[in-house]
Amino acid sequence: QLGLAGAGIFAVLLVLIAVEYAGMLRVRELAPYGIVGLAILAGFVTKSLTDDFLHRHNAAVFWALNGMLLGLASRKPGRE
């Protein structure tokens, strides 16, 4: 609905989330969160190639899982 600008902002948002998860891989205690987060993103992008995955309950689950993982990782020791 937002056109090219919305698609660009959405792509940047996904890249920033991926960078955050990749940064977690460097800290031993946070590596499982990073692996799971990157797997969720990879599954989302792969599924979205053939279908409109970001729709209704799928969107809520996708954002809730990302929020949960990022929130849990921010509470772990070793996180700066």
Rosetta silent file (secondary structure, phi, psi, omega in degrees, C-alpha in Angstrom):
SEQUENCE: QLGLAGAGIFAVLLVLIAVEYAGMLRVRELAPYGIVGLAILAGFVTKSLTDDFLHRHNAAVFWALNGMLLGLASRKPGRE
SCORE:     score description
SCORE:     0.000 S_00000001
   1 L     0.000  -20.243 -179.769    0.000    0.000    0.000 S_00000001
   2 L   -99.240    1.970  175.993    2.972    2.319    0.433 S_00000001
   3 H    73.257 -150.081 -176.661    4.536    1.513   -2.917 S_00000001
   4 H   -64.400  -38.310  179.235    8.246    1.492   -3.556 S_00000001
   5 H   -63.816  -42.808  178.482    9.055    3.565   -0.466 S_00000001
   6 H   -65.012  -40.329  178.064    7.173    1.119    1.779 S_00000001
   7 H   -64.499  -39.013  177.949    8.869   -1.876    0.187 S_00000001
   8 H   -65.730  -44.095  178.456   12.255   -0.229    0.704 S_00000001
   9 H   -63.497  -41.317  178.559   11.545    0.571    4.347 S_00000001
  10 H   -63.287  -42.305  178.281   10.311   -2.985    4.917 S_00000001
  11 H   -63.523  -42.147  178.149   13.458   -4.431    3.307 S_00000001
  12 H   -63.253  -40.345  178.044   15.667   -2.201    5.462 S_00000001
  13 H   -60.531  -44.641  178.408   13.754   -3.318    8.567 S_00000001
  14 H   -64.854  -38.632  178.109   14.349   -6.984    7.729 S_00000001
  15 H   -65.619  -41.738  179.093   18.044   -6.325    7.076 S_00000001
  16 H   -63.946  -38.707  175.950   18.407   -4.507   10.412 S_00000001
  17 H   -64.657  -42.110  178.804   16.776   -7.419   12.234 S_00000001
  18 H   -63.134  -39.819  177.905   19.110   -9.842   10.434 S_00000001
  19 H   -63.665  -40.070  178.130   22.136   -7.730   11.419 S_00000001
  20 H   -62.601  -45.353  178.301   20.975   -7.793   15.053 S_00000001
  21 H   -65.443  -39.764  178.656   20.643  -11.585   14.982 S_00000001
  22 H   -63.660  -35.902  176.671   24.016  -11.966   13.253 S_00000001
  23 H   -64.619  -29.348  178.388   25.586   -9.849   16.006 S_00000001
  24 H   -68.580  -23.806 -178.075   24.213  -12.286   18.581 S_00000001
  25 L   -66.438  -19.925 -178.803   26.240  -15.090   17.003 S_00000001
  26 L   -79.305  -17.967 -179.167   29.440  -13.520   18.360 S_00000001
  27 L  -105.770  122.231 -173.515   28.358  -13.934   22.000 S_00000001
  28 L   -54.408  -43.201 -177.354   28.296  -17.531   23.198 S_00000001
  29 L   -70.249  -24.738 -176.618   25.263  -17.083   25.471 S_00000001
  30 L   -99.553   -8.387 -176.119   23.253  -15.346   22.735 S_00000001
  31 H   -56.170  -40.882  178.012   24.190  -17.562   19.789 S_00000001
  32 H   -60.206  -37.642  177.308   21.083  -19.803   20.093 S_00000001
  33 H   -64.792  -41.187  178.598   18.850  -16.728   19.849 S_00000001
  34 H   -64.171  -41.215  179.511   20.748  -15.548   16.792 S_00000001
  35 H   -64.542  -47.172  179.955   20.472  -18.925   15.096 S_00000001
  36 H   -63.605  -42.682  179.654   16.729  -19.192   15.744 S_00000001
  37 H   -62.816  -44.267  177.790   16.161  -15.593   14.639 S_00000001
  38 H   -66.022  -34.588  177.031   18.063  -16.044   11.403 S_00000001
  39 H   -66.337  -40.611  177.246   16.177  -19.283   10.755 S_00000001
  40 H   -62.524  -45.699  179.066   12.850  -17.492   11.254 S_00000001
  41 H   -63.322  -42.122  179.411   13.905  -14.727    8.866 S_00000001
  42 H   -63.387  -42.478  177.735   15.141  -17.222    6.273 S_00000001
  43 H   -64.198  -40.770  179.077   11.883  -19.152    6.478 S_00000001
  44 H   -62.967  -47.995 -178.769    9.859  -15.959    6.201 S_00000001
  45 H   -65.207  -42.183  179.521   11.758  -14.714    3.146 S_00000001
  46 H   -63.760  -45.698  179.779   11.647  -18.137    1.472 S_00000001
  47 H   -65.593  -35.000 -178.311    7.923  -18.557    2.104 S_00000001
  48 H   -72.132  -14.567  177.408    7.224  -15.006    0.919 S_00000001
  49 L   -66.813  -28.624 -175.685    8.787  -15.748   -2.473 S_00000001
  50 L  -116.650   -5.920 -173.294    5.773  -17.864   -3.415 S_00000001
  51 L  -153.464  161.732  174.562    2.978  -16.632   -1.160 S_00000001
  52 L   -87.076   85.711 -173.813    1.736  -13.624    0.791 S_00000001
  53 L   -77.024  -30.713 -175.884    3.009  -14.872    4.146 S_00000001
  54 L   -85.362   69.467 -175.794    2.733  -11.551    6.011 S_00000001
  55 L  -141.912  130.787  176.890   -1.044  -11.721    6.310 S_00000001
  56 L    51.930 -122.323 -172.954   -3.318  -11.894    9.368 S_00000001
  57 H   -67.410  -28.492  177.261   -2.183  -14.369   12.047 S_00000001
  58 H   -62.304  -39.977  178.560    1.080  -15.171   10.246 S_00000001
  59 H   -65.114  -43.232  179.917    2.141  -11.540   10.563 S_00000001
  60 H   -62.858  -41.763  179.230    1.288  -11.460   14.257 S_00000001
  61 H   -67.105  -42.937 -179.666    3.276  -14.642   14.909 S_00000001
  62 H   -59.294  -51.514 -178.148    6.262  -13.422   12.852 S_00000001
  63 H   -70.214  -34.397  178.279    6.539  -10.083   14.668 S_00000001
  64 H   -65.457  -42.941  178.676    5.776  -11.622   18.072 S_00000001
  65 H   -64.450  -41.835  178.059    8.551  -14.207   17.670 S_00000001
  66 H   -64.820  -43.195  177.857   11.041  -11.560   16.585 S_00000001
  67 H   -62.462  -40.510  179.256   10.055   -9.308   19.480 S_00000001
  68 H   -63.786  -47.566 -178.416   10.326  -12.198   21.921 S_00000001
  69 H   -64.611  -44.500  179.635   13.767  -13.257   20.704 S_00000001
  70 H   -66.183  -37.480  177.511   15.150   -9.719   20.652 S_00000001
  71 H   -66.961  -44.650  178.577   13.673   -9.022   24.092 S_00000001
  72 H   -63.303  -41.286 -179.650   15.065  -12.214   25.601 S_00000001
  73 H   -66.689  -31.612 -179.411   18.492  -11.570   24.108 S_00000001
  74 H   -72.290  -18.701 -179.335   18.556   -8.031   25.504 S_00000001
  75 H   -93.396   -9.012 -177.274   18.053   -9.446   29.034 S_00000001
  76 L   -79.174  148.941  173.806   20.876  -12.014   28.839 S_00000001
  77 L   -64.866  149.831 -179.383   24.277  -11.375   30.397 S_00000001
  78 L    94.619   -5.026  179.680   26.968  -10.460   27.911 S_00000001
  79 L   -92.607  127.211 -179.487   24.668   -8.109   26.002 S_00000001
  80 L  -100.001    0.000    0.000   25.975   -4.562   25.766 S_00000001
